[in-house]
Amino acid sequence: MPSHHWSNANVLLVQKLLFVGRFVYRKGLHLLLEAIKRVVDEKKEADLTIVDSGYLSPILKAFVKTLNLQDNVFVREDLSKSELVNLYQRSNVFVLPSIFGESFGIVLLEAMASKTPIVVTAQGGVREIVRHMETGLLIRRNKIEGLAKGILTLLETKNFLKEYLPMHSGKCGNTIGA
């Protein structure tokens, strides 16, 4: 994985995206990669780290090559807890594009604890944790364009946590967006 790129003013130039979860169909990784392709078309400096493992690992890696995203997508399968915490803290956006079966999403709480803005598909228990435009962005499931738009919105709203989250701290709910 490449190191961060910094400007002379110590401003992070690389836009870091993060997914943490099993590499299984219901997690929507195929949708995430399609969305990242669109994000990278607009923001060449964006990169995505995908963390964990699962039966789709070889297919996932092949799909990254097929989409020509080798310079923007990094698969990490064996991370220590401290490495994972570091990734959460360094990320600009956490993405959870699950298609179905996301009962709660502990990874969302981990991202929130790290003060990392969230883009998530509105399904399952996720709607009880994330309130659209208050605690993150809820996107309709199976919508690649909506997922890409949500990611770009958070990348372009550099002060999302400062602008939205303080006035809504502690709120959860099921308002569905984009």
Sequence and secondary structure as in RCSB ss.txt:
>XXXX:A:sequence
MPSHHWSNANVLLVQKLLFVGRFVYRKGLHLLLEAIKRVVDEKKEADLTIVDSGYLSPILKAFVKTLNLQDNVFV
REDLSKSELVNLYQRSNVFVLPSIFGESFGIVLLEAMASKTPIVVTAQGGVREIVRHMETGLLIRRNKIEGLAKG
ILTLLETKNFLKEYLPMHSGKCGNTIGA
>XXXX:A:secstr
     B TT  B SEEEEEES  SGGG HHHHHHHHHHHHHH TTEEEEEES  TTHHHHHHHHHHTT TTTEEE
E    HHHHHHHHHH SEEEE   S  SS HHHHHHHHTT  EEEES TTHHHH  BTTTBEEE TT HHHHHHH
HHHHHH TTHHHHTTGGGTT        
